[in-house]
Amino acid sequence: MEMSPLAAPGHVERMRLLARNGFYDGLVWHRVIDWFMAQTGDPLGTGEGQSAYPDLTAELTFRRGADMPFTPVADPMGAPVGFVGSLPIQTQPQELMARTADGMVHAWGVYCPGVAGMARGEAQDSANSQFFLMRQAYPSLDKRYTAWGRVISGLDVVRAIKTGEEPSGTVATPQDVMTSVRVAADIPAAQRPVARVLNTASPASGT
């Protein structure tokens, strides 16, 4: 997975912190719904647990300036869609930057397959440690849940996670688990997994 600190710096920092603490190792995928998403990050395995750290402030949108690397793909109804790194986003048009006090416009993650979002309760600022990976597109989540990254290799694995959803408050059994979650930058270079991905800012091919 590739994290997107430009879109959700607070959530990315939390993911780094928990991964470096070994928090996610051995945790179950407690809620996995076909044609939707796979959710994990609960130490209780019931959907009601979280880390000991404070809840996070939602980062449902972010401010995009002219200097932020954005690769447009389409422009439906004046709200361009494209990429910031590997994260698919939608944004207000660049022309509006000249009219805003900070010279920036709003942008937000688009919940396409592979996008990583932060789970939360009913309160907007209640995300903590639970997260989900999209198995399919689900646009109704846009601007409602913080998108903080995307699967860049292994979407087939995400879609192969065993489906199942237990009633709230009960342990999900039997389900797949995360054996080890690490920040790639912390792994020695000789042991670090290598992923080859398209540079979304590269020139488009004419063929």
Summary of the structure (lengths in Angstrom):
residues: 207
radius of gyration: 17.6
end to end distance: 29.0
largest distance: 54.5
contacts: 580
relative contact order: 0.24
helix: 16%
strand: 23%
